[in-house]
Amino acid sequence: MTTKRCTCAPHPRIDLTDAYTKYHSSATYTDQQNSSSETEEIHKACSSHGCFHVSIRHPTFDPDRGSISMINCLSKTSKVELDIESLFSPSFLNDAASNACDMSNTSTFKWEDICNGGTRVAHYIDDSGSVQTGTFRGRSAESGDEENSVPEPKLSWEFQRCISTIESSKTKQLVSKSSNATPINEQRKLLPQWTEALHSIAAVVIHLLGIPSGLVLQEKPCECSYQVPIHERSKKCNIDLIRVFRYDALQSNDITLGSSAHSDWGTLTVVWQDGKGGLQTYCDLCDKWSDVDASAMHPDNNSDNSNNDDVINFFVHIGDFLSLATMQSDGSSTWHSPRHRVLCPSIRSCNKIAKEPNFNSQCRRSLVYFAYPPPGISLKDAQNAVRSLAKSNANDNFNSATPSTHSLSKYSVLHNQSAHHALSEQKQLQVGNSYDNILHIPFDEVITEKWVQVQRK
């Protein structure tokens, strides 16, 4: 029998400074060196809420602690907010449009059009000459389980953790011919920097949980390349990605969902958010939503007098893949995959929202890193190794029978999230079938199909 648990706020808080520094500073860091208190805190948080705050103290700059440099790009909150905002400015999106795959409509580009349901795939040349890709998505219906999805008031950029994007001479020609390519090439450096910063948090969490390397998280960048035969590339490409979100500030006292209720599909999600708030998690036992405290996300560490007590804060939550890997025969999962949503901020003044709201200081900005298992790993592969590590109080003799559809229904990865899909009475049966269907196939194939669903292709 599945036991409900209270997952209301406050969410657990864990200081990972020492573990983070040791993990990223030592090539010989082993499980035996884990802090027992940090390991215990991580396990407790995964079991109680499935999500938790992470804080890491850092010096302003210390060349002897190279590991910290990975997250220094997130140490100045106001700068991160400005950097995020710059990615959504009309001038930057104009540049992105001129570097888009589809060049046919460049001359008729309008900022308002691309922000309202538009998509741009822009290519950038990195310092080594490789072509990397960022995708912009305007306001569209792409999250949640609702049948009648509506466009959500947010803009986003996404960047896959792939350092060897397939080389295309045509793409290079398009980029090099653009007179506006330089600003994009400067700004595009932000995306891989933020990606590696948030990935470094996920790596420490997985390590503290004691999960074998390479099972649920791909620690190294991908090995794909234009030199690899095309039929082999998908087996080597890292599908982890970062999404940079900008949620509209709206003139309304009503609750407006920027991201509708859902659970994340993968291993872990690592979030950096500004101080506007809006992220909420759902407690099934109490049937209510709780705010994720954002007050600690933006300390005043932007002055020249910053000291070594400065802290960078993140929010981490378990994804469906890792939660299902701990599922017992009675349908209970040791590590909870929390349902969550994001509310758009409200404008508190009587002034109308600007025609180009990207410059509105009241919008909400966040960086969200989605960590997935390496290519080729199935849910069954993870279950074989993870259940014993999860320290479950449930029956240790796992039965391979399919858990009840009721216990599975909370997982978004098991729902078909296409628009206007099945009636609710059909969904209960379908989630059970989905579990059986995905159990043995490579999970990267599952994720590819899920993106097709939510992007309504």
Secondary structure as GFF3:
##gff-version 3
##sequence-region A 1 457
A	DSSP	beta_strand	13	15	.	.	.	ID=ss1
A	DSSP	alpha_helix	17	25	.	.	.	ID=ss2
A	DSSP	three_ten_helix	31	33	.	.	.	ID=ss3
A	DSSP	alpha_helix	36	48	.	.	.	ID=ss4
A	DSSP	beta_strand	51	57	.	.	.	ID=ss5
A	DSSP	three_ten_helix	66	70	.	.	.	ID=ss6
A	DSSP	three_ten_helix	72	74	.	.	.	ID=ss7
A	DSSP	alpha_helix	77	86	.	.	.	ID=ss8
A	DSSP	alpha_helix	90	98	.	.	.	ID=ss9
A	DSSP	three_ten_helix	106	108	.	.	.	ID=ss10
A	DSSP	alpha_helix	111	115	.	.	.	ID=ss11
A	DSSP	beta_strand	119	125	.	.	.	ID=ss12
A	DSSP	beta_strand	131	137	.	.	.	ID=ss13
A	DSSP	beta_strand	154	160	.	.	.	ID=ss14
A	DSSP	alpha_helix	169	177	.	.	.	ID=ss15
A	DSSP	alpha_helix	181	187	.	.	.	ID=ss16
A	DSSP	alpha_helix	190	208	.	.	.	ID=ss17
A	DSSP	alpha_helix	230	233	.	.	.	ID=ss18
A	DSSP	beta_strand	241	247	.	.	.	ID=ss19
A	DSSP	beta_strand	257	262	.	.	.	ID=ss20
A	DSSP	beta_strand	268	273	.	.	.	ID=ss21
A	DSSP	beta_strand	279	283	.	.	.	ID=ss22
A	DSSP	beta_strand	288	291	.	.	.	ID=ss23
A	DSSP	beta_strand	311	318	.	.	.	ID=ss24
A	DSSP	alpha_helix	320	325	.	.	.	ID=ss25
A	DSSP	beta_strand	340	343	.	.	.	ID=ss26
A	DSSP	three_ten_helix	357	359	.	.	.	ID=ss27
A	DSSP	beta_strand	364	371	.	.	.	ID=ss28
A	DSSP	alpha_helix	379	386	.	.	.	ID=ss29
A	DSSP	three_ten_helix	387	389	.	.	.	ID=ss30
A	DSSP	alpha_helix	405	408	.	.	.	ID=ss31
A	DSSP	three_ten_helix	412	414	.	.	.	ID=ss32
A	DSSP	alpha_helix	424	438	.	.	.	ID=ss33
A	DSSP	alpha_helix	443	454	.	.	.	ID=ss34
###
